[in-house]
Amino acid sequence: MTAVNDAVVLIHGGQHTRECWDPTVTALRELRPDVTVLAVDLPGRGSKPAALSEVGIAECVRSVVADIDAAGLSAVVLIAHSMGGVTMPGVAAALGKERVRRMVFVAAAAPPNGMSILDDLMGELQEDVRERVDAPAESPPFPRETVESLFCNGMTEAQTDFVVRCMCPESNLLATQKVDRSDMPPSIPRTWVLTLQDQAVSPDQQRQHVDNLGGVDEIVEIDTCHDVMVSEPEILAKILIDRLV
């Protein structure tokens, strides 16, 4: 099959930086060295210094669009992991169906339209996050034991160490702002990568997110934890490459 997309754009989730994609970026480049891979930092982390107290969904959308434009990418497949799921719809709306070939939601946050990520969380995780966002304008990264439990169950020790090193403070606005997907072009194809061993966004909750999102034309299951881009980078890379058609 002939690829018609000239790039994949990787959007990280909460408390992560673009570095979390490194294992998958390596796998993508091994599979298809001809495909441009752009892993972005959202504002306030990594290569994008900013006051996290001022970073909301709109700021993240503008940052990703600016990175895509600066890279000169005319056609892209957008991939978002976890909390990146609230940023990607706005990016797709800004770029339009002419430039976005497909959206791939990876264990993503997709609360019902008009609700926030915090509203949509469940159980102890919701209580923990609520306590954090009641504090000042940014939240510190989870402690290692929480990271291991939520994101890394089943990983090797080396993989877990890598994820822990990638963790960073997070904007409270991204958890508390209400999502608005009304401008997301309905004609852009949508894939959902469902992580079957996920302790952060359970498989049942992911299926609810698929319903919340609407328009998902395929669900691809991987038997792994939340941070699939670290635990199973080769499998994820193959899934993404197969959608560059």
N, C-alpha and C positions, 0 to 999 in steps of 0.2 A: 504494500500500500504506500502511496506517495504522501509525504507530509505536506500540509499546506500551512501549518502554523510555524511562525519563525521564532517563537519563544515560549517558555513556561515561566510564570511568575509565581514565586512562593511567598506566602504571607504567613508569618508566625503567629502563635497564640499568646495568651497572657503569661507574663513573667518570663517570657523567652525572648531571645534575639534571633537574628537571621542565622547565627551559628548553629542553631539546632538543626538546620537543614543540611549541614555539611555532609553527613553520611549519604543522604539521598542525592545531593548535588553530585557527589563523586560517582554514585551509581548511574545517574542520568548521563553523565558525560562519558562513562564507559560504554553505555548502551548506544548513545547517539551523540558522538562528539560534534556533529554538525548543527545540533540544536542549541540555541542560546538559552541559558538558564540564568534567571535573575532572582536572587533571594534578597528581599528587602528588609531593612530595619524600619519598624514603626517609630514615630517620634518619641524621644525620651530615652532611647537605649542605643547601645552599640555605636554605629556611625552617625546617629541622628540625635545630637544633644537637644534637649528641650525641657521645659518645666512640665513635669508630669501632671501638675495640678491644672494645666491648661490643655491637656491632650484628651480630646474626645473622639467620637467616631468620625466627625467631619474632618478633623485634623489628620487622622490616619488615612482617610480616603484621599485627601489632597496630596499627602506625602507619597502614597503609592502611585498615584497618577503621575506626579512629577517625576518619579524615578523611571517609570515606563517611558514617558516622553523624552527624558534626558538620555535614555538608552537608545532612542530612535526606533522603538518597536512598533510595527504597524499592525501586527496581528498576534494575539496572545491566547494562551490557555491560563486562566487564573486558578491557583490552588490556595486554599486557606485551611489552616489547622486550628481547631479549638476556637478560642476567642477571636481569631482572625475572621471567623464566619460573620461577624457583625460589620466588618470593614469591606469585605469583598463585594456585597451587593451594590454599595455606593460606587466602588471602582468600576463595576460593570455598567452602571448607569451613566457614569461620566464618560467612559470610553465608547459605549454604544455597541450594538450588535454587529456593526461593521468591523470592529477591531477585536472583539472577544469571541473566540470560537467555542469555548466551553468553560464552565465553572466546575471545579472539583472541590467539594466540601469534605474535609477529612476530620471525622469525629468532631464536627464543628458545633459552635454555639449558634442556634437559630431559634431564639424564643419567638413566641407569637408576635406578629406585628403589633406595635404599640406597647410591648412589654420590654423589660430590661433583662440582661443576663441574670442579675441578682434575683429578680422576680421568678425566674425560671429554674433556678438551682433547687436542689432537693436535700432534705435532711441535714446532717451535720455539716456538710460542705456549705450549704446556704448560711447556716448559723456562723460558721467560721468567717466566711467572706463578709457577712453583714457586720460583724465585729470589726473587721479590718477597715471597711469603708466608712465606718462611723468615726474613725480616727482621722488624722490630717489627710491632705489631698493625694497622698500616694500610699500604696501598701508595700511593705517589705516582702521579699520572696518567702515562700513557704519554707519552714525548716526541712532539713534533709529527710527526716522520717516521713513527713507528709508528702514530699516529692516522690520518694520511693513508693509509697502506697498509692498515690493518685495517678502518677504518670509512668512509673517504671516497673510495675509488677511483672515478673517473668524475665526481666532483662538480666544480662550479665553484669558483673560488678563494674567492669570497664565502661559499659554503656551507661549505667546509672551514674557513675562519676562524671561522665561527659555531660549528662543532662543537668546535674547539680551545678556544674561549672557554668552552664548557659543561663542559669536563673538570674533574674534581675527584678528590681522594684517595678510596680505596675500602677498605672493611672486608675484611680477610683472611678473616673467618669466612664470608662469603657464598660465597667460592670453595672453602672447605675443609670446610664442614659437609655431611653426607650428607643427601640429600633424602628426604622421606617424603610421598608423595602418597596414602597409603592412605585418608585421610579425604575426599579430593576427590570430591564427588558425581558418580557416573558418568552421571547423566542430563542434566547441563548440556552443551549442544552446544558443539563445539570447532572453531574455524577455525585453520588455519595459514597465515600469510603467508610465502611462501618467496622469499628474495632471491637471484636467480640469479647475481649477480656478487659475492657475499659472500666476502670474504677472511678474516673473523673466524670465521664459522660456515658452512662450505662447504655448497653445496646437498646434497651427499651426506650430510654430517653432519646437516643439518636433516631430511632424510628418515629418518635413523636416529632422530632425536629424536621425530619423529612416531610411529614404531613404539614408542619407549620410553614415550611418553605414553599411547598408546592412545585410542580413542574419538574421534579426529579425523574429522569427517564431511565436511570439504572442505579442499582445499589451493588457495590462490590465489597464483599466481606473479607477481612483479614483476621486471623485468630491470634490477636496480640493485644498489647496494652495501649494506653492513650497516645504515648509518644512513638507512634509507628514509624516516623521518619528516622528514628534512631534504632528501634528494635528490629525493624524489617525493611531497611532502606532499599534492598534489591527488589523485593516484592512491590513496594510502593512505586519505585522508579519504573518498573515494567508496566504497571497499571497506567501511569501517567504517559509514558511513551506510546502505549497502545491507543491513547486517545488523541494523539497528534495526527489525525487523519481527516 
